[in-house]
Structures are given as C-alpha cells and as structure tokens.
Amino acid sequence: YFYWYINGNNNASDLSSTYSEWTYYPTISNIGINNITLIIFNADWTEFRINWQVNVTSVNMPPIVTEPHIWVEGMGPASRSPYITDTVECYSGDYSDLDGDPQNESGTGWKWYVNGADVSSNKTLNLSSYNQKDNLTCAQRVQDSYGLYSSWTNSSTVQINGSQAIVTELNTNANSSVVLKKGEIININVTAIDPDNDNYIMYVCTVYTTSSSGCPAGTEMCNSSFVSSGSVAACTYNTSDDNVTIGPEIFNYYVYICDTEGVCSAAPYMLDYALYVNQEGSLILNKGWNLIALPASYIYENGSEKIMDAEEFLIYINGSMVAYYNATLQKYFIHMLGSSVNNFLIRNDESYYVYLDANTTLNMDGKTIAPFTKQLKTGWNFINYPTIIDADTILQQPSAFQHVYRYSVGKGTGKLIKYSKTESGTNFNTELGFGIIIYSDTNAVLNYTG
C-alpha cells in the first residue's frame, strides 16, 4: 500500500492514494517549500518511509471575470430596465487569466437571484413568474483550460419594472408636413393603455430622454397632468419661445410617457416642425396700374410654403392684368386673368405692373425675404428691394447704376418719379410692397443685404 502526504496532510481525498503514482496540482497556497512523504507498507505491514521537498515557484492561477451585465434579451448595451414581460440575459463580463490560460467556454456557469434567492442556473431568465419591484441579480463564473474556476462575480442589482403603457394614438399640429408661424400654439395629444392600469403622464422635450422625472432642465416644451389608462394626455407649447430669425427653421422634439410606477417609454417619438417669422401688413392699391413687389418671400396657405404663378397672383391681389419686364430680352410679357398665356412665376426679387379694376386694400403675410444677390442687365431692371432705403443709397452700389424710378399713382393715372446721379431731383425712399426700376449702363450686381 502507498500513502502520500503533502505538508503532513492526507485528510483530503486528493492527497492520498493506494497507488504508486500520484498526481497533484498545486494551488497558490503551495507556493514555496512543500514537504512530501511517501509511506509504503508491504504484505506484513512493514513500513518504509521516504521524505523529500518540492519548491513550488509558480502555480496555475484561477481565472478572473469582471462584472456581468443584465440586459433585456436582444437589446444589447442599449438595454433599458427590465419589465415583467421581458426575458433577460446575463451578459458575460470580461475573461482574464494571470497565466495566460485560454478560457474553457463550456465551463462557464450562471446563476440568477431574485430578492437574494437562487432561482436559475441558465444564462437567460423569463420574468413572467416574478413581481414588479423584485430585485434581480445575475452571477457568472468562468473556467480556464486546466479546469480551474474563478470565483462567482455578481452583476449590479436591478429592479423589475411593471409593464409599459402603450401609445395607441398621437395627434399634433406640429409635424414635418406643416410650416408654422412663430407664435403659433402647438397642441400634442396622446392616448395610451397601461397593462397594469396605472395612470400615466406625457412629457414633451427638445432632447432625447426617457427619464421618469421628466425633461432635463431647460429642455421642457410642455407636459400633461397624470391621466387614467385609456384617457387623453394633452399639453400645449407656444412657439414664441423658439429662436428663429427668418426661417423656415427645423425644430426637433420628443414625446414620451411614464406611468405612476416610473415605467417610461422604451424610446420617445421623435417629431419635427418648421417655423418661420411671419410678416404681416397691408398694401393700399389703386384702381389702374400699380408697380408692386412681394414684401414677403412667400405666401403661406394652411401652413404650406407656396410660390405663386401669375394667375394665382392676380387672384390673390384681385387684379386683372400683370406685366413682367424681361431685362435680358428687353420686352414685356403680360398675363391676363383667366388666360393660359404668359403664366410666369412671381419672383421675390422682381417687381411687376398690375392692373386693378377697383381700389383695393390687400392684407398680406409671409416670410421675411432673405439676403440675395441679383444680376442686373444693361438698361431697365424691375426690382424688389424689400426694405426701406433711399434711392441715393441704391445708386451708391455699382457705379453702373444711373437712375432709380418709383411709380406714383395719381387720380386714376400714374407716372414714374426719377432720381438720378447726374440730374437734379428729390431723393425718395422705397416702400415695402412697391417695386422700383433701376437703369444700369452695363451688366452689374445688386446686393440685398437684408
């Protein structure tokens, strides 16, 4: 019989053997000098004892695994807090081994704890058997290629949430299909069903968030009060607070809901709207001919941006004829109401002669005209200069500009009033909504700076 001892210990089963060969893997506790004893008994129980020492300088170190993570199955790092309707996954921490031993993947172990009780040894856990607000922890251990295990490493503990409220309807007048005037009110209405029959609240923010405490400071647009499951949550926002100079400018916003248990939307609804600064005013037009220009860039109808053609323009101003002077061709084109001939587009950098059958006060609105550069031709150019400026200042632009004219309407008649660089005359101011004519000696550029 053969009996093996290491440091006098043969109590553990792996430290004794009745065989002449014995294999033992030292652990970290065996670093240094180890006393080995072999006792041999023959058939008449005569004892032979042999002693020697083994100096262990290195051993197989156990592997290490960092903290695993609890993720909702299939969602990965972007995972939210788990709900009782979810299956969760214990996602592996990082494996390392001081000896550089590779991992034995099949030796990986898992545990799930609910409120501290060990409930499963699988990698995933379905939460339908547990309760809202139960505490959930997973643990992992790993094994190296020599069969040595790490200690168990726990994940952070998370709380199981109740079910999310489900949005069944969202209505708003602020979406990508409309353009709003600054100062208009945005209405947002949401209807949601909560499987737990909890009340819920709606938050509307300018940033992406699903915090149960609402929008981060400075990003709030509006929020509703708490309403019962199935009822409408509503709030309003005044666009006067938006920072827009001319527009249209795009503004994004996010809508999400949270119930009374703090369970919020997995992701908010992202919406946007376009906003412009509206200009409003009146033009007093006389019977007969008027030289007019759009004082605003476009006309907005039902929130939609619109560029008018000559026919639409005549209907809008209640006119019967509109004349356009083409500076390149040096000729007029006339469109008559109801005709399909010369139905040209109305540009915001041009001016037009229009004929009205009666005196008219035209109420107009639209977007402030942005700065532009216009190429003028030699000769006459019919221009819209959409801000108040005096004629002398206009003539200070290119040296080629020689004369500026405005059209003065009298009692049923009209005439051009001229201001010239080279001739005596009275300087005059332009008027919003009324055109001017510039005579240039050569092709030149007019800069409208806004």
ZIDAHU-V799230 format. One record per residue. N is the residue number from 1. RES is the residue in one letter. NEAR is the number of other ideal C-beta (glycine too) atoms within 10 Angstrom. Layout:
n = [N:N]
res = [RES:RES]
near = [NEAR:NEAR]
This chain:
n = [1:2:3:4:5:6:7:8:9:10:11:12:13:14:15:16:17:18:19:20:21:22:23:24:25:26:27:28:29:30:31:32:33:34:35:36:37:38:39:40:41:42:43:44:45:46:47:48:49:50:51:52:53:54:55:56:57:58:59:60:61:62:63:64:65:66:67:68:69:70:71:72:73:74:75:76:77:78:79:80:81:82:83:84:85:86:87:88:89:90:91:92:93:94:95:96:97:98:99:100:101:102:103:104:105:106:107:108:109:110:111:112:113:114:115:116:117:118:119:120:121:122:123:124:125:126:127:128:129:130:131:132:133:134:135:136:137:138:139:140:141:142:143:144:145:146:147:148:149:150:151:152:153:154:155:156:157:158:159:160:161:162:163:164:165:166:167:168:169:170:171:172:173:174:175:176:177:178:179:180:181:182:183:184:185:186:187:188:189:190:191:192:193:194:195:196:197:198:199:200:201:202:203:204:205:206:207:208:209:210:211:212:213:214:215:216:217:218:219:220:221:222:223:224:225:226:227:228:229:230:231:232:233:234:235:236:237:238:239:240:241:242:243:244:245:246:247:248:249:250:251:252:253:254:255:256:257:258:259:260:261:262:263:264:265:266:267:268:269:270:271:272:273:274:275:276:277:278:279:280:281:282:283:284:285:286:287:288:289:290:291:292:293:294:295:296:297:298:299:300:301:302:303:304:305:306:307:308:309:310:311:312:313:314:315:316:317:318:319:320:321:322:323:324:325:326:327:328:329:330:331:332:333:334:335:336:337:338:339:340:341:342:343:344:345:346:347:348:349:350:351:352:353:354:355:356:357:358:359:360:361:362:363:364:365:366:367:368:369:370:371:372:373:374:375:376:377:378:379:380:381:382:383:384:385:386:387:388:389:390:391:392:393:394:395:396:397:398:399:400:401:402:403:404:405:406:407:408:409:410:411:412:413:414:415:416:417:418:419:420:421:422:423:424:425:426:427:428:429:430:431:432:433:434:435:436:437:438:439:440:441:442:443:444:445:446:447:448:449:450]
res = [Y:F:Y:W:Y:I:N:G:N:N:N:A:S:D:L:S:S:T:Y:S:E:W:T:Y:Y:P:T:I:S:N:I:G:I:N:N:I:T:L:I:I:F:N:A:D:W:T:E:F:R:I:N:W:Q:V:N:V:T:S:V:N:M:P:P:I:V:T:E:P:H:I:W:V:E:G:M:G:P:A:S:R:S:P:Y:I:T:D:T:V:E:C:Y:S:G:D:Y:S:D:L:D:G:D:P:Q:N:E:S:G:T:G:W:K:W:Y:V:N:G:A:D:V:S:S:N:K:T:L:N:L:S:S:Y:N:Q:K:D:N:L:T:C:A:Q:R:V:Q:D:S:Y:G:L:Y:S:S:W:T:N:S:S:T:V:Q:I:N:G:S:Q:A:I:V:T:E:L:N:T:N:A:N:S:S:V:V:L:K:K:G:E:I:I:N:I:N:V:T:A:I:D:P:D:N:D:N:Y:I:M:Y:V:C:T:V:Y:T:T:S:S:S:G:C:P:A:G:T:E:M:C:N:S:S:F:V:S:S:G:S:V:A:A:C:T:Y:N:T:S:D:D:N:V:T:I:G:P:E:I:F:N:Y:Y:V:Y:I:C:D:T:E:G:V:C:S:A:A:P:Y:M:L:D:Y:A:L:Y:V:N:Q:E:G:S:L:I:L:N:K:G:W:N:L:I:A:L:P:A:S:Y:I:Y:E:N:G:S:E:K:I:M:D:A:E:E:F:L:I:Y:I:N:G:S:M:V:A:Y:Y:N:A:T:L:Q:K:Y:F:I:H:M:L:G:S:S:V:N:N:F:L:I:R:N:D:E:S:Y:Y:V:Y:L:D:A:N:T:T:L:N:M:D:G:K:T:I:A:P:F:T:K:Q:L:K:T:G:W:N:F:I:N:Y:P:T:I:I:D:A:D:T:I:L:Q:Q:P:S:A:F:Q:H:V:Y:R:Y:S:V:G:K:G:T:G:K:L:I:K:Y:S:K:T:E:S:G:T:N:F:N:T:E:L:G:F:G:I:I:I:Y:S:D:T:N:A:V:L:N:Y:T:G]
near = [13:15:17:19:17:19:13:9:11:16:8:9:7:12:16:16:17:10:9:10:7:16:7:15:11:14:13:11:10:15:13:9:10:16:13:15:16:16:16:13:13:9:6:5:7:8:10:10:10:9:10:9:8:13:8:14:6:10:15:18:15:20:25:16:22:12:13:23:18:20:21:18:16:9:14:11:7:9:19:17:18:23:20:20:13:22:13:23:23:22:17:17:17:10:18:13:19:12:15:8:16:12:18:16:10:6:16:17:14:19:17:21:18:18:13:9:8:10:15:15:10:13:18:14:23:14:20:9:10:17:11:15:12:16:13:22:18:28:20:24:18:26:21:23:14:14:10:20:16:22:11:13:16:13:20:11:13:17:12:19:24:21:19:21:30:13:18:10:9:16:12:18:14:24:13:10:9:16:21:23:19:18:13:19:12:23:14:24:17:26:18:23:14:21:15:17:13:18:17:27:22:27:27:27:23:17:13:12:16:18:13:16:10:17:19:12:6:8:16:15:23:19:19:20:10:15:18:11:17:13:15:13:24:16:19:13:20:13:18:9:9:19:8:16:11:15:21:19:15:12:20:12:22:21:24:26:26:24:24:15:18:14:25:25:21:15:12:19:16:11:18:11:24:19:22:23:18:17:18:11:13:10:19:11:22:16:14:17:19:23:21:24:25:26:22:22:22:19:19:20:10:7:15:11:16:13:12:17:12:26:18:15:22:24:12:16:20:14:25:14:17:24:17:20:18:13:19:10:9:11:9:12:15:15:23:16:16:9:13:8:9:15:15:17:12:20:14:18:18:20:24:24:20:24:17:20:12:10:11:16:8:16:8:17:13:22:21:17:22:13:9:15:10:17:11:21:15:15:15:16:21:22:22:24:24:23:12:9:13:14:24:13:13:17:19:10:16:16:12:16:21:14:20:26:21:20:18:13:18:9:8:9:10:16:11:12:14:16:20:14:13:7:9:6:15:8:11:17:10:22:15:17:21:20:23:24:18:26:17:22:13:12:14:18:12:19:10:18:7:11]
